[in-house]
């Protein structure tokens, strides 16, 4: 993926990036997710549907690092996780 330009994303509260792996191919890679999240700049980004390389690299650590690089809240989803935007916004505002 060379470049992605998003239109109509101003004010996005949540972005969910799925099918994530360490390098390209049919799935998004971390760099692709970083470009998307950096372009949209949501209040929170949730990474999910990880490939084995991401799972071995501890996705919660990768999400934390990505969040620091972008200056945004980035969360690695886990099995059974429930995310309620309304409750999250009350905590973070």
Biotite code that builds the C-alpha atoms (Angstrom):
import biotite.structure as struc

atoms = struc.array([
    struc.Atom([0.000, 0.000, 0.000], chain_id="A", res_id=1, res_name="UNK", atom_name="CA", element="C"),
    struc.Atom([1.706, 3.198, -1.144], chain_id="A", res_id=2, res_name="UNK", atom_name="CA", element="C"),
    struc.Atom([-0.620, 5.850, 0.222], chain_id="A", res_id=3, res_name="UNK", atom_name="CA", element="C"),
    struc.Atom([-4.164, 6.122, 1.461], chain_id="A", res_id=4, res_name="UNK", atom_name="CA", element="C"),
    struc.Atom([-6.130, 9.365, 1.344], chain_id="A", res_id=5, res_name="UNK", atom_name="CA", element="C"),
    struc.Atom([-9.297, 9.410, 3.405], chain_id="A", res_id=6, res_name="UNK", atom_name="CA", element="C"),
    struc.Atom([-12.162, 11.761, 2.720], chain_id="A", res_id=7, res_name="UNK", atom_name="CA", element="C"),
    struc.Atom([-14.946, 12.615, 5.128], chain_id="A", res_id=8, res_name="UNK", atom_name="CA", element="C"),
    struc.Atom([-13.242, 11.343, 8.257], chain_id="A", res_id=9, res_name="UNK", atom_name="CA", element="C"),
    struc.Atom([-13.070, 14.613, 10.185], chain_id="A", res_id=10, res_name="UNK", atom_name="CA", element="C"),
    struc.Atom([-14.273, 14.127, 13.728], chain_id="A", res_id=11, res_name="UNK", atom_name="CA", element="C"),
    struc.Atom([-13.945, 10.333, 13.747], chain_id="A", res_id=12, res_name="UNK", atom_name="CA", element="C"),
    struc.Atom([-14.171, 9.104, 17.316], chain_id="A", res_id=13, res_name="UNK", atom_name="CA", element="C"),
    struc.Atom([-13.102, 5.488, 16.829], chain_id="A", res_id=14, res_name="UNK", atom_name="CA", element="C"),
    struc.Atom([-11.143, 3.665, 14.128], chain_id="A", res_id=15, res_name="UNK", atom_name="CA", element="C"),
    struc.Atom([-10.933, -0.137, 14.145], chain_id="A", res_id=16, res_name="UNK", atom_name="CA", element="C"),
    struc.Atom([-8.067, -1.590, 12.129], chain_id="A", res_id=17, res_name="UNK", atom_name="CA", element="C"),
    struc.Atom([-8.403, -5.309, 11.448], chain_id="A", res_id=18, res_name="UNK", atom_name="CA", element="C"),
    struc.Atom([-6.420, -8.060, 9.765], chain_id="A", res_id=19, res_name="UNK", atom_name="CA", element="C"),
    struc.Atom([-3.107, -6.747, 11.017], chain_id="A", res_id=20, res_name="UNK", atom_name="CA", element="C"),
    struc.Atom([0.283, -8.357, 10.455], chain_id="A", res_id=21, res_name="UNK", atom_name="CA", element="C"),
    struc.Atom([3.885, -7.198, 10.733], chain_id="A", res_id=22, res_name="UNK", atom_name="CA", element="C"),
    struc.Atom([4.491, -6.916, 6.977], chain_id="A", res_id=23, res_name="UNK", atom_name="CA", element="C"),
    struc.Atom([2.188, -6.258, 3.991], chain_id="A", res_id=24, res_name="UNK", atom_name="CA", element="C"),
    struc.Atom([0.507, -8.792, 1.785], chain_id="A", res_id=25, res_name="UNK", atom_name="CA", element="C"),
    struc.Atom([-3.269, -9.185, 1.732], chain_id="A", res_id=26, res_name="UNK", atom_name="CA", element="C"),
    struc.Atom([-3.514, -7.897, 5.287], chain_id="A", res_id=27, res_name="UNK", atom_name="CA", element="C"),
    struc.Atom([-2.658, -4.457, 6.619], chain_id="A", res_id=28, res_name="UNK", atom_name="CA", element="C"),
    struc.Atom([0.773, -4.099, 8.144], chain_id="A", res_id=29, res_name="UNK", atom_name="CA", element="C"),
    struc.Atom([1.646, -1.937, 11.145], chain_id="A", res_id=30, res_name="UNK", atom_name="CA", element="C"),
    struc.Atom([2.931, 0.828, 8.865], chain_id="A", res_id=31, res_name="UNK", atom_name="CA", element="C"),
    struc.Atom([-0.383, 0.836, 6.959], chain_id="A", res_id=32, res_name="UNK", atom_name="CA", element="C"),
    struc.Atom([-2.329, 1.032, 10.219], chain_id="A", res_id=33, res_name="UNK", atom_name="CA", element="C"),
    struc.Atom([-0.071, 3.875, 11.362], chain_id="A", res_id=34, res_name="UNK", atom_name="CA", element="C"),
    struc.Atom([-0.773, 5.804, 8.127], chain_id="A", res_id=35, res_name="UNK", atom_name="CA", element="C"),
    struc.Atom([-4.526, 5.299, 8.449], chain_id="A", res_id=36, res_name="UNK", atom_name="CA", element="C"),
    struc.Atom([-4.685, 6.194, 12.134], chain_id="A", res_id=37, res_name="UNK", atom_name="CA", element="C"),
    struc.Atom([-2.355, 9.162, 11.643], chain_id="A", res_id=38, res_name="UNK", atom_name="CA", element="C"),
    struc.Atom([-4.463, 10.492, 8.768], chain_id="A", res_id=39, res_name="UNK", atom_name="CA", element="C"),
    struc.Atom([-7.824, 10.055, 10.501], chain_id="A", res_id=40, res_name="UNK", atom_name="CA", element="C"),
    struc.Atom([-6.600, 11.032, 14.013], chain_id="A", res_id=41, res_name="UNK", atom_name="CA", element="C"),
    struc.Atom([-9.501, 9.462, 15.921], chain_id="A", res_id=42, res_name="UNK", atom_name="CA", element="C"),
    struc.Atom([-9.950, 9.788, 19.664], chain_id="A", res_id=43, res_name="UNK", atom_name="CA", element="C"),
    struc.Atom([-9.111, 6.090, 19.934], chain_id="A", res_id=44, res_name="UNK", atom_name="CA", element="C"),
    struc.Atom([-7.900, 3.415, 17.508], chain_id="A", res_id=45, res_name="UNK", atom_name="CA", element="C"),
    struc.Atom([-8.482, -0.273, 18.121], chain_id="A", res_id=46, res_name="UNK", atom_name="CA", element="C"),
    struc.Atom([-6.214, -2.844, 16.493], chain_id="A", res_id=47, res_name="UNK", atom_name="CA", element="C"),
    struc.Atom([-7.700, -6.314, 16.026], chain_id="A", res_id=48, res_name="UNK", atom_name="CA", element="C"),
    struc.Atom([-7.537, -9.592, 14.023], chain_id="A", res_id=49, res_name="UNK", atom_name="CA", element="C"),
    struc.Atom([-3.788, -10.119, 14.411], chain_id="A", res_id=50, res_name="UNK", atom_name="CA", element="C"),
    struc.Atom([-1.493, -12.371, 12.420], chain_id="A", res_id=51, res_name="UNK", atom_name="CA", element="C"),
    struc.Atom([0.924, -14.667, 14.244], chain_id="A", res_id=52, res_name="UNK", atom_name="CA", element="C"),
    struc.Atom([3.879, -12.266, 13.993], chain_id="A", res_id=53, res_name="UNK", atom_name="CA", element="C"),
    struc.Atom([1.899, -9.547, 15.776], chain_id="A", res_id=54, res_name="UNK", atom_name="CA", element="C"),
    struc.Atom([0.660, -12.008, 18.401], chain_id="A", res_id=55, res_name="UNK", atom_name="CA", element="C"),
    struc.Atom([4.219, -13.136, 19.125], chain_id="A", res_id=56, res_name="UNK", atom_name="CA", element="C"),
    struc.Atom([5.345, -9.481, 19.397], chain_id="A", res_id=57, res_name="UNK", atom_name="CA", element="C"),
    struc.Atom([2.704, -8.760, 22.092], chain_id="A", res_id=58, res_name="UNK", atom_name="CA", element="C"),
    struc.Atom([0.070, -6.578, 20.386], chain_id="A", res_id=59, res_name="UNK", atom_name="CA", element="C"),
    struc.Atom([-0.627, -4.539, 23.529], chain_id="A", res_id=60, res_name="UNK", atom_name="CA", element="C"),
    struc.Atom([3.011, -3.378, 23.486], chain_id="A", res_id=61, res_name="UNK", atom_name="CA", element="C"),
    struc.Atom([2.865, -2.565, 19.767], chain_id="A", res_id=62, res_name="UNK", atom_name="CA", element="C"),
    struc.Atom([-0.371, -0.597, 20.296], chain_id="A", res_id=63, res_name="UNK", atom_name="CA", element="C"),
    struc.Atom([1.193, 1.338, 23.158], chain_id="A", res_id=64, res_name="UNK", atom_name="CA", element="C"),
    struc.Atom([4.253, 2.204, 21.049], chain_id="A", res_id=65, res_name="UNK", atom_name="CA", element="C"),
    struc.Atom([2.099, 3.206, 18.076], chain_id="A", res_id=66, res_name="UNK", atom_name="CA", element="C"),
    struc.Atom([0.028, 5.414, 20.353], chain_id="A", res_id=67, res_name="UNK", atom_name="CA", element="C"),
    struc.Atom([3.153, 7.147, 21.669], chain_id="A", res_id=68, res_name="UNK", atom_name="CA", element="C"),
    struc.Atom([4.443, 7.739, 18.135], chain_id="A", res_id=69, res_name="UNK", atom_name="CA", element="C"),
    struc.Atom([1.132, 9.242, 16.995], chain_id="A", res_id=70, res_name="UNK", atom_name="CA", element="C"),
    struc.Atom([0.163, 10.979, 20.226], chain_id="A", res_id=71, res_name="UNK", atom_name="CA", element="C"),
    struc.Atom([-3.166, 9.117, 20.222], chain_id="A", res_id=72, res_name="UNK", atom_name="CA", element="C"),
    struc.Atom([-4.850, 6.389, 22.243], chain_id="A", res_id=73, res_name="UNK", atom_name="CA", element="C"),
    struc.Atom([-4.299, 3.039, 20.502], chain_id="A", res_id=74, res_name="UNK", atom_name="CA", element="C"),
    struc.Atom([-5.677, -0.181, 22.000], chain_id="A", res_id=75, res_name="UNK", atom_name="CA", element="C"),
    struc.Atom([-4.951, -3.784, 21.043], chain_id="A", res_id=76, res_name="UNK", atom_name="CA", element="C"),
    struc.Atom([-8.208, -5.716, 21.159], chain_id="A", res_id=77, res_name="UNK", atom_name="CA", element="C"),
    struc.Atom([-8.400, -8.961, 23.070], chain_id="A", res_id=78, res_name="UNK", atom_name="CA", element="C"),
    struc.Atom([-10.816, -11.883, 22.867], chain_id="A", res_id=79, res_name="UNK", atom_name="CA", element="C"),
    struc.Atom([-14.162, -10.965, 24.404], chain_id="A", res_id=80, res_name="UNK", atom_name="CA", element="C"),
    struc.Atom([-13.244, -7.294, 24.764], chain_id="A", res_id=81, res_name="UNK", atom_name="CA", element="C"),
    struc.Atom([-16.174, -4.886, 24.915], chain_id="A", res_id=82, res_name="UNK", atom_name="CA", element="C"),
    struc.Atom([-15.570, -1.269, 23.957], chain_id="A", res_id=83, res_name="UNK", atom_name="CA", element="C"),
    struc.Atom([-18.252, 1.266, 24.802], chain_id="A", res_id=84, res_name="UNK", atom_name="CA", element="C"),
    struc.Atom([-17.344, 4.647, 23.252], chain_id="A", res_id=85, res_name="UNK", atom_name="CA", element="C"),
    struc.Atom([-19.734, 6.636, 25.432], chain_id="A", res_id=86, res_name="UNK", atom_name="CA", element="C"),
    struc.Atom([-18.205, 5.300, 28.654], chain_id="A", res_id=87, res_name="UNK", atom_name="CA", element="C"),
    struc.Atom([-14.667, 5.679, 27.329], chain_id="A", res_id=88, res_name="UNK", atom_name="CA", element="C"),
    struc.Atom([-15.244, 9.326, 26.390], chain_id="A", res_id=89, res_name="UNK", atom_name="CA", element="C"),
    struc.Atom([-16.457, 10.159, 29.897], chain_id="A", res_id=90, res_name="UNK", atom_name="CA", element="C"),
    struc.Atom([-13.255, 8.706, 31.343], chain_id="A", res_id=91, res_name="UNK", atom_name="CA", element="C"),
    struc.Atom([-10.867, 10.415, 28.912], chain_id="A", res_id=92, res_name="UNK", atom_name="CA", element="C"),
    struc.Atom([-12.439, 13.885, 28.589], chain_id="A", res_id=93, res_name="UNK", atom_name="CA", element="C"),
])
